[in-house]
């Protein structure tokens, strides 16, 4: 026995007995899409926060390195000035 063609739309994967079921299914699909987009937005924001934290850490590290270089250079210059002062004293002492 042959079946009569259905006059419904081509999408026959889900059939609904009542119109409310179709609306509920559409709402659920919309909520699922919203949840997925919220999750991907959340993951994206988490990645951005992680990148910001990484950049902040690198900038802090660079700042500390500059400070240490500056301090080292200041100490070197102070020692050089002390040596120059000592040499000037010795020369003055020899001249007298």
PyMOL Python script that loads the backbone (N, CA, C, O; Angstrom):
from pymol import cmd

cmd.read_pdbstr("""\
ATOM      1  N   UNK A   1       0.814  -1.166   0.000  1.00  0.00           N
ATOM      2  CA  UNK A   1       0.000   0.000   0.000  1.00  0.00           C
ATOM      3  C   UNK A   1       0.873   1.250   0.000  1.00  0.00           C
ATOM      4  O   UNK A   1       1.798   1.334   0.807  1.00  0.00           O
ATOM      5  N   UNK A   2       0.624   2.194  -0.847  1.00  0.00           N
ATOM      6  CA  UNK A   2       1.391   3.421  -0.959  1.00  0.00           C
ATOM      7  C   UNK A   2       0.918   4.461   0.021  1.00  0.00           C
ATOM      8  O   UNK A   2      -0.277   4.601   0.279  1.00  0.00           O
ATOM      9  N   UNK A   3       1.907   5.215   0.583  1.00  0.00           N
ATOM     10  CA  UNK A   3       1.558   6.289   1.497  1.00  0.00           C
ATOM     11  C   UNK A   3       1.333   7.568   0.711  1.00  0.00           C
ATOM     12  O   UNK A   3       1.987   7.830  -0.298  1.00  0.00           O
ATOM     13  N   UNK A   4       0.405   8.340   1.196  1.00  0.00           N
ATOM     14  CA  UNK A   4       0.130   9.625   0.562  1.00  0.00           C
ATOM     15  C   UNK A   4       1.208  10.619   0.959  1.00  0.00           C
ATOM     16  O   UNK A   4       1.643  10.611   2.110  1.00  0.00           O
ATOM     17  N   UNK A   5       1.654  11.473   0.049  1.00  0.00           N
ATOM     18  CA  UNK A   5       2.644  12.485   0.410  1.00  0.00           C
ATOM     19  C   UNK A   5       2.074  13.442   1.455  1.00  0.00           C
ATOM     20  O   UNK A   5       0.904  13.821   1.406  1.00  0.00           O
ATOM     21  N   UNK A   6       2.910  13.812   2.375  1.00  0.00           N
ATOM     22  CA  UNK A   6       2.513  14.705   3.464  1.00  0.00           C
ATOM     23  C   UNK A   6       2.522  16.139   2.948  1.00  0.00           C
ATOM     24  O   UNK A   6       3.411  16.519   2.185  1.00  0.00           O
ATOM     25  N   UNK A   7       1.545  16.931   3.357  1.00  0.00           N
ATOM     26  CA  UNK A   7       1.471  18.312   2.894  1.00  0.00           C
ATOM     27  C   UNK A   7       2.248  19.259   3.816  1.00  0.00           C
ATOM     28  O   UNK A   7       2.208  20.475   3.623  1.00  0.00           O
ATOM     29  N   UNK A   8       2.952  18.719   4.810  1.00  0.00           N
ATOM     30  CA  UNK A   8       3.757  19.539   5.722  1.00  0.00           C
ATOM     31  C   UNK A   8       5.044  19.994   5.039  1.00  0.00           C
ATOM     32  O   UNK A   8       5.390  19.495   3.968  1.00  0.00           O
ATOM     33  N   UNK A   9       5.754  20.941   5.655  1.00  0.00           N
ATOM     34  CA  UNK A   9       7.027  21.384   5.069  1.00  0.00           C
ATOM     35  C   UNK A   9       8.025  20.241   4.947  1.00  0.00           C
ATOM     36  O   UNK A   9       7.825  19.159   5.498  1.00  0.00           O
ATOM     37  N   UNK A  10       9.097  20.501   4.219  1.00  0.00           N
ATOM     38  CA  UNK A  10      10.073  19.465   3.892  1.00  0.00           C
ATOM     39  C   UNK A  10      10.796  18.931   5.122  1.00  0.00           C
ATOM     40  O   UNK A  10      11.234  17.781   5.107  1.00  0.00           O
ATOM     41  N   UNK A  11      10.941  19.726   6.198  1.00  0.00           N
ATOM     42  CA  UNK A  11      11.649  19.279   7.396  1.00  0.00           C
ATOM     43  C   UNK A  11      10.740  18.357   8.188  1.00  0.00           C
ATOM     44  O   UNK A  11       9.824  18.809   8.876  1.00  0.00           O
ATOM     45  N   UNK A  12      10.997  17.065   8.087  1.00  0.00           N
ATOM     46  CA  UNK A  12      10.160  16.084   8.769  1.00  0.00           C
ATOM     47  C   UNK A  12      10.911  15.374   9.873  1.00  0.00           C
ATOM     48  O   UNK A  12      10.444  14.357  10.386  1.00  0.00           O
ATOM     49  N   UNK A  13      12.072  15.895  10.248  1.00  0.00           N
ATOM     50  CA  UNK A  13      12.875  15.212  11.248  1.00  0.00           C
ATOM     51  C   UNK A  13      12.224  15.272  12.626  1.00  0.00           C
ATOM     52  O   UNK A  13      12.406  14.360  13.432  1.00  0.00           O
ATOM     53  N   UNK A  14      11.470  16.329  12.908  1.00  0.00           N
ATOM     54  CA  UNK A  14      10.792  16.460  14.191  1.00  0.00           C
ATOM     55  C   UNK A  14       9.328  16.752  13.914  1.00  0.00           C
ATOM     56  O   UNK A  14       8.987  17.665  13.163  1.00  0.00           O
ATOM     57  N   UNK A  15       8.472  15.955  14.538  1.00  0.00           N
ATOM     58  CA  UNK A  15       7.038  16.182  14.359  1.00  0.00           C
ATOM     59  C   UNK A  15       6.437  16.571  15.696  1.00  0.00           C
ATOM     60  O   UNK A  15       6.827  16.063  16.747  1.00  0.00           O
ATOM     61  N   UNK A  16       5.501  17.466  15.634  1.00  0.00           N
ATOM     62  CA  UNK A  16       4.865  17.967  16.843  1.00  0.00           C
ATOM     63  C   UNK A  16       3.378  17.673  16.791  1.00  0.00           C
ATOM     64  O   UNK A  16       2.715  17.875  15.773  1.00  0.00           O
ATOM     65  N   UNK A  17       2.872  17.190  17.917  1.00  0.00           N
ATOM     66  CA  UNK A  17       1.442  16.918  18.001  1.00  0.00           C
ATOM     67  C   UNK A  17       0.675  18.194  18.343  1.00  0.00           C
ATOM     68  O   UNK A  17      -0.470  18.372  17.929  1.00  0.00           O
ATOM     69  N   UNK A  18       1.310  19.063  19.089  1.00  0.00           N
ATOM     70  CA  UNK A  18       0.655  20.304  19.492  1.00  0.00           C
ATOM     71  C   UNK A  18       1.549  21.483  19.129  1.00  0.00           C
ATOM     72  O   UNK A  18       2.774  21.361  19.153  1.00  0.00           O
ATOM     73  N   UNK A  19       0.956  22.610  18.796  1.00  0.00           N
ATOM     74  CA  UNK A  19       1.765  23.776  18.421  1.00  0.00           C
ATOM     75  C   UNK A  19       2.660  24.260  19.564  1.00  0.00           C
ATOM     76  O   UNK A  19       3.737  24.798  19.306  1.00  0.00           O
ATOM     77  N   UNK A  20       2.242  24.084  20.816  1.00  0.00           N
ATOM     78  CA  UNK A  20       3.060  24.524  21.948  1.00  0.00           C
ATOM     79  C   UNK A  20       4.396  23.804  21.985  1.00  0.00           C
ATOM     80  O   UNK A  20       5.408  24.385  22.376  1.00  0.00           O
ATOM     81  N   UNK A  21       4.403  22.552  21.583  1.00  0.00           N
ATOM     82  CA  UNK A  21       5.655  21.799  21.576  1.00  0.00           C
ATOM     83  C   UNK A  21       6.647  22.423  20.601  1.00  0.00           C
ATOM     84  O   UNK A  21       7.846  22.479  20.876  1.00  0.00           O
ATOM     85  N   UNK A  22       6.142  22.891  19.460  1.00  0.00           N
ATOM     86  CA  UNK A  22       7.022  23.510  18.467  1.00  0.00           C
ATOM     87  C   UNK A  22       7.617  24.805  19.026  1.00  0.00           C
ATOM     88  O   UNK A  22       8.807  25.066  18.853  1.00  0.00           O
ATOM     89  N   UNK A  23       6.804  25.606  19.686  1.00  0.00           N
ATOM     90  CA  UNK A  23       7.287  26.864  20.271  1.00  0.00           C
ATOM     91  C   UNK A  23       8.315  26.571  21.355  1.00  0.00           C
ATOM     92  O   UNK A  23       9.344  27.243  21.426  1.00  0.00           O
ATOM     93  N   UNK A  24       8.047  25.566  22.209  1.00  0.00           N
ATOM     94  CA  UNK A  24       8.994  25.198  23.256  1.00  0.00           C
ATOM     95  C   UNK A  24      10.323  24.752  22.652  1.00  0.00           C
ATOM     96  O   UNK A  24      11.388  25.103  23.160  1.00  0.00           O
ATOM     97  N   UNK A  25      10.260  23.985  21.575  1.00  0.00           N
ATOM     98  CA  UNK A  25      11.474  23.505  20.934  1.00  0.00           C
ATOM     99  C   UNK A  25      12.265  24.674  20.352  1.00  0.00           C
ATOM    100  O   UNK A  25      13.491  24.705  20.457  1.00  0.00           O
ATOM    101  N   UNK A  26      11.573  25.631  19.742  1.00  0.00           N
ATOM    102  CA  UNK A  26      12.259  26.798  19.189  1.00  0.00           C
ATOM    103  C   UNK A  26      12.878  27.632  20.300  1.00  0.00           C
ATOM    104  O   UNK A  26      13.992  28.136  20.152  1.00  0.00           O
ATOM    105  N   UNK A  27      12.166  27.779  21.409  1.00  0.00           N
ATOM    106  CA  UNK A  27      12.695  28.538  22.539  1.00  0.00           C
ATOM    107  C   UNK A  27      13.924  27.845  23.107  1.00  0.00           C
ATOM    108  O   UNK A  27      14.924  28.493  23.416  1.00  0.00           O
ATOM    109  N   UNK A  28      13.849  26.530  23.243  1.00  0.00           N
ATOM    110  CA  UNK A  28      14.981  25.765  23.754  1.00  0.00           C
ATOM    111  C   UNK A  28      16.178  25.896  22.823  1.00  0.00           C
ATOM    112  O   UNK A  28      17.307  26.043  23.290  1.00  0.00           O
ATOM    113  N   UNK A  29      15.948  25.845  21.514  1.00  0.00           N
ATOM    114  CA  UNK A  29      17.036  26.001  20.549  1.00  0.00           C
ATOM    115  C   UNK A  29      17.640  27.393  20.666  1.00  0.00           C
ATOM    116  O   UNK A  29      18.859  27.551  20.591  1.00  0.00           O
ATOM    117  N   UNK A  30      16.803  28.394  20.848  1.00  0.00           N
ATOM    118  CA  UNK A  30      17.289  29.762  21.005  1.00  0.00           C
ATOM    119  C   UNK A  30      18.099  29.898  22.285  1.00  0.00           C
ATOM    120  O   UNK A  30      19.159  30.525  22.296  1.00  0.00           O
ATOM    121  N   UNK A  31      17.590  29.304  23.370  1.00  0.00           N
ATOM    122  CA  UNK A  31      18.316  29.350  24.641  1.00  0.00           C
ATOM    123  C   UNK A  31      19.648  28.634  24.537  1.00  0.00           C
ATOM    124  O   UNK A  31      20.645  29.088  25.098  1.00  0.00           O
ATOM    125  N   UNK A  32      19.671  27.518  23.824  1.00  0.00           N
ATOM    126  CA  UNK A  32      20.906  26.768  23.640  1.00  0.00           C
ATOM    127  C   UNK A  32      21.910  27.617  22.862  1.00  0.00           C
ATOM    128  O   UNK A  32      23.092  27.657  23.204  1.00  0.00           O
ATOM    129  N   UNK A  33      21.437  28.293  21.819  1.00  0.00           N
ATOM    130  CA  UNK A  33      22.315  29.166  21.037  1.00  0.00           C
ATOM    131  C   UNK A  33      22.841  30.294  21.907  1.00  0.00           C
ATOM    132  O   UNK A  33      24.021  30.636  21.839  1.00  0.00           O
ATOM    133  N   UNK A  34      21.959  30.881  22.736  1.00  0.00           N
ATOM    134  CA  UNK A  34      22.380  31.952  23.630  1.00  0.00           C
ATOM    135  C   UNK A  34      23.429  31.445  24.617  1.00  0.00           C
ATOM    136  O   UNK A  34      24.419  32.126  24.884  1.00  0.00           O
ATOM    137  N   UNK A  35      23.204  30.242  25.158  1.00  0.00           N
ATOM    138  CA  UNK A  35      24.137  29.670  26.114  1.00  0.00           C
ATOM    139  C   UNK A  35      25.496  29.440  25.466  1.00  0.00           C
ATOM    140  O   UNK A  35      26.537  29.728  26.056  1.00  0.00           O
ATOM    141  N   UNK A  36      25.470  28.917  24.244  1.00  0.00           N
ATOM    142  CA  UNK A  36      26.727  28.662  23.538  1.00  0.00           C
ATOM    143  C   UNK A  36      27.439  29.978  23.257  1.00  0.00           C
ATOM    144  O   UNK A  36      28.653  30.077  23.440  1.00  0.00           O
ATOM    145  N   UNK A  37      26.688  30.996  22.812  1.00  0.00           N
ATOM    146  CA  UNK A  37      27.343  32.269  22.523  1.00  0.00           C
ATOM    147  C   UNK A  37      27.852  32.915  23.804  1.00  0.00           C
ATOM    148  O   UNK A  37      28.904  33.553  23.795  1.00  0.00           O
ATOM    149  N   UNK A  38      27.115  32.760  24.916  1.00  0.00           N
ATOM    150  CA  UNK A  38      27.596  33.278  26.202  1.00  0.00           C
ATOM    151  C   UNK A  38      28.865  32.565  26.628  1.00  0.00           C
ATOM    152  O   UNK A  38      29.799  33.186  27.134  1.00  0.00           O
ATOM    153  N   UNK A  39      28.892  31.262  26.422  1.00  0.00           N
ATOM    154  CA  UNK A  39      30.091  30.497  26.781  1.00  0.00           C
ATOM    155  C   UNK A  39      31.282  30.939  25.949  1.00  0.00           C
ATOM    156  O   UNK A  39      32.375  31.141  26.477  1.00  0.00           O
ATOM    157  N   UNK A  40      31.069  31.090  24.635  1.00  0.00           N
ATOM    158  CA  UNK A  40      32.197  31.479  23.790  1.00  0.00           C
ATOM    159  C   UNK A  40      32.635  32.904  24.129  1.00  0.00           C
ATOM    160  O   UNK A  40      33.826  33.214  24.081  1.00  0.00           O
ATOM    161  N   UNK A  41      31.677  33.775  24.473  1.00  0.00           N
ATOM    162  CA  UNK A  41      32.030  35.128  24.887  1.00  0.00           C
ATOM    163  C   UNK A  41      32.816  35.081  26.190  1.00  0.00           C
ATOM    164  O   UNK A  41      33.803  35.798  26.357  1.00  0.00           O
ATOM    165  N   UNK A  42      32.372  34.234  27.108  1.00  0.00           N
ATOM    166  CA  UNK A  42      33.064  34.096  28.388  1.00  0.00           C
ATOM    167  C   UNK A  42      34.477  33.565  28.177  1.00  0.00           C
ATOM    168  O   UNK A  42      35.426  34.065  28.781  1.00  0.00           O
ATOM    169  N   UNK A  43      34.617  32.566  27.334  1.00  0.00           N
ATOM    170  CA  UNK A  43      35.944  32.008  27.053  1.00  0.00           C
ATOM    171  C   UNK A  43      36.819  33.064  26.405  1.00  0.00           C
ATOM    172  O   UNK A  43      37.999  33.190  26.732  1.00  0.00           O
ATOM    173  N   UNK A  44      36.241  33.821  25.488  1.00  0.00           N
ATOM    174  CA  UNK A  44      36.997  34.886  24.829  1.00  0.00           C
ATOM    175  C   UNK A  44      37.457  35.929  25.845  1.00  0.00           C
ATOM    176  O   UNK A  44      38.601  36.383  25.798  1.00  0.00           O
ATOM    177  N   UNK A  45      36.570  36.308  26.758  1.00  0.00           N
ATOM    178  CA  UNK A  45      36.937  37.277  27.787  1.00  0.00           C
ATOM    179  C   UNK A  45      38.001  36.720  28.712  1.00  0.00           C
ATOM    180  O   UNK A  45      38.895  37.448  29.145  1.00  0.00           O
ATOM    181  N   UNK A  46      37.911  35.428  29.019  1.00  0.00           N
ATOM    182  CA  UNK A  46      38.922  34.804  29.868  1.00  0.00           C
ATOM    183  C   UNK A  46      40.284  34.841  29.181  1.00  0.00           C
ATOM    184  O   UNK A  46      41.305  35.108  29.814  1.00  0.00           O
ATOM    185  N   UNK A  47      40.285  34.569  27.875  1.00  0.00           N
ATOM    186  CA  UNK A  47      41.548  34.610  27.132  1.00  0.00           C
ATOM    187  C   UNK A  47      42.121  36.023  27.117  1.00  0.00           C
ATOM    188  O   UNK A  47      43.330  36.213  27.250  1.00  0.00           O
ATOM    189  N   UNK A  48      41.238  37.019  26.953  1.00  0.00           N
ATOM    190  CA  UNK A  48      41.709  38.403  26.964  1.00  0.00           C
ATOM    191  C   UNK A  48      42.292  38.773  28.327  1.00  0.00           C
ATOM    192  O   UNK A  48      43.330  39.431  28.410  1.00  0.00           O
ATOM    193  N   UNK A  49      41.613  38.341  29.400  1.00  0.00           N
ATOM    194  CA  UNK A  49      42.123  38.614  30.750  1.00  0.00           C
ATOM    195  C   UNK A  49      43.480  37.955  30.960  1.00  0.00           C
ATOM    196  O   UNK A  49      44.385  38.552  31.542  1.00  0.00           O
ATOM    197  N   UNK A  50      43.616  36.729  30.487  1.00  0.00           N
ATOM    198  CA  UNK A  50      44.879  36.016  30.614  1.00  0.00           C
ATOM    199  C   UNK A  50      45.984  36.741  29.844  1.00  0.00           C
ATOM    200  O   UNK A  50      47.107  36.875  30.332  1.00  0.00           O
ATOM    201  N   UNK A  51      45.656  37.203  28.645  1.00  0.00           N
ATOM    202  CA  UNK A  51      46.640  37.942  27.854  1.00  0.00           C
ATOM    203  C   UNK A  51      47.032  39.242  28.562  1.00  0.00           C
ATOM    204  O   UNK A  51      48.208  39.606  28.603  1.00  0.00           O
ATOM    205  N   UNK A  52      46.019  39.948  29.126  1.00  0.00           N
ATOM    206  CA  UNK A  52      46.317  41.186  29.866  1.00  0.00           C
ATOM    207  C   UNK A  52      47.219  40.910  31.062  1.00  0.00           C
ATOM    208  O   UNK A  52      48.171  41.648  31.317  1.00  0.00           O
ATOM    209  N   UNK A  53      46.913  39.849  31.787  1.00  0.00           N
ATOM    210  CA  UNK A  53      47.725  39.495  32.959  1.00  0.00           C
ATOM    211  C   UNK A  53      49.148  39.157  32.531  1.00  0.00           C
ATOM    212  O   UNK A  53      50.111  39.530  33.200  1.00  0.00           O
ATOM    213  N   UNK A  54      49.273  38.448  31.411  1.00  0.00           N
ATOM    214  CA  UNK A  54      50.601  38.084  30.909  1.00  0.00           C
ATOM    215  C   UNK A  54      51.377  39.341  30.518  1.00  0.00           C
ATOM    216  O   UNK A  54      52.560  39.472  30.833  1.00  0.00           O
ATOM    217  N   UNK A  55      50.707  40.257  29.835  1.00  0.00           N
ATOM    218  CA  UNK A  55      51.362  41.506  29.426  1.00  0.00           C
ATOM    219  C   UNK A  55      51.766  42.312  30.653  1.00  0.00           C
ATOM    220  O   UNK A  55      52.872  42.849  30.711  1.00  0.00           O
ATOM    221  N   UNK A  56      50.864  42.397  31.641  1.00  0.00           N
ATOM    222  CA  UNK A  56      51.193  43.125  32.874  1.00  0.00           C
ATOM    223  C   UNK A  56      52.406  42.514  33.562  1.00  0.00           C
ATOM    224  O   UNK A  56      53.278  43.233  34.050  1.00  0.00           O
ATOM    225  N   UNK A  57      52.458  41.185  33.600  1.00  0.00           N
ATOM    226  CA  UNK A  57      53.600  40.516  34.231  1.00  0.00           C
ATOM    227  C   UNK A  57      54.893  40.829  33.473  1.00  0.00           C
ATOM    228  O   UNK A  57      55.929  41.098  34.080  1.00  0.00           O
ATOM    229  N   UNK A  58      54.818  40.791  32.138  1.00  0.00           N
ATOM    230  CA  UNK A  58      56.011  41.099  31.339  1.00  0.00           C
ATOM    231  C   UNK A  58      56.442  42.545  31.518  1.00  0.00           C
ATOM    232  O   UNK A  58      57.637  42.830  31.596  1.00  0.00           O
ATOM    233  N   UNK A  59      55.474  43.472  31.585  1.00  0.00           N
ATOM    234  CA  UNK A  59      55.815  44.879  31.793  1.00  0.00           C
ATOM    235  C   UNK A  59      56.437  45.093  33.166  1.00  0.00           C
ATOM    236  O   UNK A  59      57.400  45.847  33.303  1.00  0.00           O
ATOM    237  N   UNK A  60      55.889  44.434  34.179  1.00  0.00           N
ATOM    238  CA  UNK A  60      56.465  44.538  35.528  1.00  0.00           C
ATOM    239  C   UNK A  60      57.890  44.003  35.546  1.00  0.00           C
ATOM    240  O   UNK A  60      58.780  44.591  36.160  1.00  0.00           O
ATOM    241  N   UNK A  61      58.091  42.895  34.874  1.00  0.00           N
ATOM    242  CA  UNK A  61      59.428  42.305  34.805  1.00  0.00           C
ATOM    243  C   UNK A  61      60.394  43.256  34.102  1.00  0.00           C
ATOM    244  O   UNK A  61      61.529  43.428  34.545  1.00  0.00           O
ATOM    245  N   UNK A  62      59.949  43.870  33.016  1.00  0.00           N
ATOM    246  CA  UNK A  62      60.803  44.812  32.288  1.00  0.00           C
ATOM    247  C   UNK A  62      61.121  46.030  33.160  1.00  0.00           C
ATOM    248  O   UNK A  62      62.247  46.529  33.151  1.00  0.00           O
ATOM    249  N   UNK A  63      60.115  46.507  33.919  1.00  0.00           N
ATOM    250  CA  UNK A  63      60.339  47.635  34.822  1.00  0.00           C
ATOM    251  C   UNK A  63      61.384  47.293  35.875  1.00  0.00           C
ATOM    252  O   UNK A  63      62.272  48.097  36.162  1.00  0.00           O
ATOM    253  N   UNK A  64      61.277  46.104  36.447  1.00  0.00           N
ATOM    254  CA  UNK A  64      62.243  45.663  37.461  1.00  0.00           C
ATOM    255  C   UNK A  64      63.648  45.547  36.867  1.00  0.00           C
ATOM    256  O   UNK A  64      64.631  45.921  37.508  1.00  0.00           O
ATOM    257  N   UNK A  65      63.737  45.027  35.640  1.00  0.00           N
ATOM    258  CA  UNK A  65      65.047  44.921  34.992  1.00  0.00           C
ATOM    259  C   UNK A  65      65.653  46.303  34.764  1.00  0.00           C
ATOM    260  O   UNK A  65      66.845  46.507  34.995  1.00  0.00           O
ATOM    261  N   UNK A  66      64.828  47.255  34.310  1.00  0.00           N
ATOM    262  CA  UNK A  66      65.342  48.623  34.107  1.00  0.00           C
ATOM    263  C   UNK A  66      65.823  49.220  35.417  1.00  0.00           C
ATOM    264  O   UNK A  66      66.863  49.877  35.459  1.00  0.00           O
ATOM    265  N   UNK A  67      65.068  48.993  36.491  1.00  0.00           N
ATOM    266  CA  UNK A  67      65.488  49.495  37.807  1.00  0.00           C
ATOM    267  C   UNK A  67      66.811  48.875  38.228  1.00  0.00           C
ATOM    268  O   UNK A  67      67.704  49.568  38.715  1.00  0.00           O
ATOM    269  N   UNK A  68      66.931  47.567  38.040  1.00  0.00           N
ATOM    270  CA  UNK A  68      68.168  46.907  38.459  1.00  0.00           C
ATOM    271  C   UNK A  68      69.354  47.395  37.617  1.00  0.00           C
ATOM    272  O   UNK A  68      70.443  47.603  38.151  1.00  0.00           O
ATOM    273  N   UNK A  69      69.150  47.580  36.304  1.00  0.00           N
ATOM    274  CA  UNK A  69      70.223  48.112  35.465  1.00  0.00           C
ATOM    275  C   UNK A  69      70.609  49.515  35.915  1.00  0.00           C
ATOM    276  O   UNK A  69      71.788  49.862  35.984  1.00  0.00           O
ATOM    277  N   UNK A  70      69.593  50.310  36.219  1.00  0.00           N
ATOM    278  CA  UNK A  70      69.855  51.686  36.658  1.00  0.00           C
ATOM    279  C   UNK A  70      70.626  51.694  37.973  1.00  0.00           C
ATOM    280  O   UNK A  70      71.578  52.458  38.134  1.00  0.00           O
ATOM    281  N   UNK A  71      70.214  50.844  38.911  1.00  0.00           N
ATOM    282  CA  UNK A  71      70.898  50.765  40.194  1.00  0.00           C
ATOM    283  C   UNK A  71      72.343  50.291  40.017  1.00  0.00           C
ATOM    284  O   UNK A  71      73.259  50.828  40.640  1.00  0.00           O
ATOM    285  N   UNK A  72      72.538  49.286  39.168  1.00  0.00           N
ATOM    286  CA  UNK A  72      73.878  48.787  38.898  1.00  0.00           C
ATOM    287  C   UNK A  72      74.752  49.873  38.286  1.00  0.00           C
ATOM    288  O   UNK A  72      75.905  50.051  38.678  1.00  0.00           O
ATOM    289  N   UNK A  73      74.192  50.597  37.323  1.00  0.00           N
ATOM    290  CA  UNK A  73      74.953  51.677  36.677  1.00  0.00           C
ATOM    291  C   UNK A  73      75.286  52.781  37.682  1.00  0.00           C
ATOM    292  O   UNK A  73      76.389  53.326  37.658  1.00  0.00           O
ATOM    293  N   UNK A  74      74.346  53.113  38.558  1.00  0.00           N
ATOM    294  CA  UNK A  74      74.593  54.133  39.574  1.00  0.00           C
ATOM    295  C   UNK A  74      75.730  53.703  40.500  1.00  0.00           C
ATOM    296  O   UNK A  74      76.598  54.508  40.837  1.00  0.00           O
ATOM    297  N   UNK A  75      75.723  52.435  40.908  1.00  0.00           N
ATOM    298  CA  UNK A  75      76.799  51.930  41.776  1.00  0.00           C
ATOM    299  C   UNK A  75      78.151  51.975  41.063  1.00  0.00           C
ATOM    300  O   UNK A  75      79.164  52.337  41.662  1.00  0.00           O
ATOM    301  N   UNK A  76      78.157  51.606  39.781  1.00  0.00           N
ATOM    302  CA  UNK A  76      79.408  51.649  39.023  1.00  0.00           C
ATOM    303  C   UNK A  76      79.957  53.070  38.958  1.00  0.00           C
ATOM    304  O   UNK A  76      81.148  53.300  39.165  1.00  0.00           O
ATOM    305  N   UNK A  77      79.069  54.020  38.666  1.00  0.00           N
ATOM    306  CA  UNK A  77      79.505  55.411  38.581  1.00  0.00           C
ATOM    307  C   UNK A  77      79.987  55.929  39.937  1.00  0.00           C
ATOM    308  O   UNK A  77      80.941  56.704  40.002  1.00  0.00           O
ATOM    309  N   UNK A  78      79.333  55.507  41.011  1.00  0.00           N
ATOM    310  CA  UNK A  78      79.751  55.932  42.351  1.00  0.00           C
ATOM    311  C   UNK A  78      81.145  55.388  42.662  1.00  0.00           C
ATOM    312  O   UNK A  78      81.987  56.108  43.198  1.00  0.00           O
ATOM    313  N   UNK A  79      81.393  54.106  42.323  1.00  0.00           N
ATOM    314  CA  UNK A  79      82.723  53.525  42.557  1.00  0.00           C
ATOM    315  C   UNK A  79      83.780  54.237  41.725  1.00  0.00           C
ATOM    316  O   UNK A  79      84.886  54.492  42.203  1.00  0.00           O
ATOM    317  N   UNK A  80      83.442  54.557  40.482  1.00  0.00           N
ATOM    318  CA  UNK A  80      84.391  55.272  39.622  1.00  0.00           C
ATOM    319  C   UNK A  80      84.708  56.652  40.207  1.00  0.00           C
ATOM    320  O   UNK A  80      85.861  57.085  40.202  1.00  0.00           O
ATOM    321  N   UNK A  81      83.678  57.336  40.711  1.00  0.00           N
ATOM    322  CA  UNK A  81      83.894  58.655  41.323  1.00  0.00           C
ATOM    323  C   UNK A  81      84.758  58.533  42.572  1.00  0.00           C
ATOM    324  O   UNK A  81      85.621  59.379  42.809  1.00  0.00           O
ATOM    325  N   UNK A  82      84.536  57.482  43.384  1.00  0.00           N
ATOM    326  CA  UNK A  82      85.359  57.268  44.581  1.00  0.00           C
ATOM    327  C   UNK A  82      86.819  57.016  44.204  1.00  0.00           C
ATOM    328  O   UNK A  82      87.733  57.526  44.852  1.00  0.00           O
ATOM    329  N   UNK A  83      87.030  56.211  43.130  1.00  0.00           N
ATOM    330  CA  UNK A  83      88.405  55.956  42.672  1.00  0.00           C
ATOM    331  C   UNK A  83      89.072  57.242  42.185  1.00  0.00           C
ATOM    332  O   UNK A  83      90.243  57.493  42.473  1.00  0.00           O
ATOM    333  N   UNK A  84      88.327  58.038  41.458  1.00  0.00           N
ATOM    334  CA  UNK A  84      88.874  59.304  40.966  1.00  0.00           C
ATOM    335  C   UNK A  84      89.219  60.227  42.127  1.00  0.00           C
ATOM    336  O   UNK A  84      90.254  60.892  42.106  1.00  0.00           O
ATOM    337  N   UNK A  85      88.366  60.271  43.128  1.00  0.00           N
ATOM    338  CA  UNK A  85      88.635  61.089  44.313  1.00  0.00           C
ATOM    339  C   UNK A  85      89.891  60.595  45.028  1.00  0.00           C
ATOM    340  O   UNK A  85      90.738  61.392  45.432  1.00  0.00           O
ATOM    341  N   UNK A  86      90.004  59.288  45.180  1.00  0.00           N
ATOM    342  CA  UNK A  86      91.182  58.705  45.844  1.00  0.00           C
ATOM    343  C   UNK A  86      92.468  59.017  45.076  1.00  0.00           C
ATOM    344  O   UNK A  86      93.492  59.358  45.669  1.00  0.00           O
ATOM    345  N   UNK A  87      92.399  58.896  43.749  1.00  0.00           N
ATOM    346  CA  UNK A  87      93.578  59.209  42.941  1.00  0.00           C
ATOM    347  C   UNK A  87      93.956  60.689  43.076  1.00  0.00           C
ATOM    348  O   UNK A  87      95.137  61.026  43.153  1.00  0.00           O
ATOM    349  N   UNK A  88      92.953  61.565  43.104  1.00  0.00           N
ATOM    350  CA  UNK A  88      93.229  63.005  43.251  1.00  0.00           C
ATOM    351  C   UNK A  88      93.884  63.271  44.611  1.00  0.00           C
ATOM    352  O   UNK A  88      94.794  64.095  44.698  1.00  0.00           O
ATOM    353  N   UNK A  89      93.449  62.602  45.652  1.00  0.00           N
ATOM    354  CA  UNK A  89      94.051  62.763  46.977  1.00  0.00           C
ATOM    355  C   UNK A  89      95.508  62.304  46.971  1.00  0.00           C
ATOM    356  O   UNK A  89      96.387  62.963  47.526  1.00  0.00           O
ATOM    357  N   UNK A  90      95.742  61.152  46.326  1.00  0.00           N
ATOM    358  CA  UNK A  90      97.113  60.629  46.253  1.00  0.00           C
ATOM    359  C   UNK A  90      98.031  61.587  45.491  1.00  0.00           C
ATOM    360  O   UNK A  90      99.157  61.848  45.915  1.00  0.00           O
ATOM    361  N   UNK A  91      97.550  62.099  44.385  1.00  0.00           N
ATOM    362  CA  UNK A  91      98.350  63.053  43.624  1.00  0.00           C
ATOM    363  C   UNK A  91      98.642  64.321  44.424  1.00  0.00           C
ATOM    364  O   UNK A  91      99.748  64.859  44.383  1.00  0.00           O
ATOM    365  N   UNK A  92      97.636  64.779  45.145  1.00  0.00           N
ATOM    366  CA  UNK A  92      97.816  65.958  45.988  1.00  0.00           C
ATOM    367  C   UNK A  92      98.825  65.680  47.112  1.00  0.00           C
ATOM    368  O   UNK A  92      99.656  66.530  47.432  1.00  0.00           O
ATOM    369  N   UNK A  93      98.745  64.503  47.694  1.00  0.00           N
ATOM    370  CA  UNK A  93      99.658  64.135  48.767  1.00  0.00           C
ATOM    371  C   UNK A  93     101.099  64.036  48.242  1.00  0.00           C
ATOM    372  O   UNK A  93     102.035  64.438  48.933  1.00  0.00           O
ATOM    373  N   UNK A  94     101.277  63.511  47.044  1.00  0.00           N
ATOM    374  CA  UNK A  94     102.610  63.398  46.457  1.00  0.00           C
ATOM    375  C   UNK A  94     103.197  64.784  46.124  1.00  0.00           C
ATOM    376  O   UNK A  94     104.398  65.024  46.246  1.00  0.00           O
ATOM    377  N   UNK A  95     102.311  65.664  45.706  1.00  0.00           N
ATOM    378  CA  UNK A  95     102.775  67.002  45.321  1.00  0.00           C
ATOM    379  C   UNK A  95     103.256  67.816  46.504  1.00  0.00           C
ATOM    380  O   UNK A  95     104.082  68.713  46.337  1.00  0.00           O
ATOM    381  N   UNK A  96     102.772  67.533  47.665  1.00  0.00           N
ATOM    382  CA  UNK A  96     103.181  68.294  48.856  1.00  0.00           C
ATOM    383  C   UNK A  96     104.441  67.781  49.397  1.00  0.00           C
ATOM    384  O   UNK A  96     104.938  68.297  50.398  1.00  0.00           O
TER     385      UNK A  96
END
""", "prot")
cmd.dss("prot")
cmd.show_as("cartoon", "prot")
cmd.util.cbc("prot")
cmd.orient("prot")
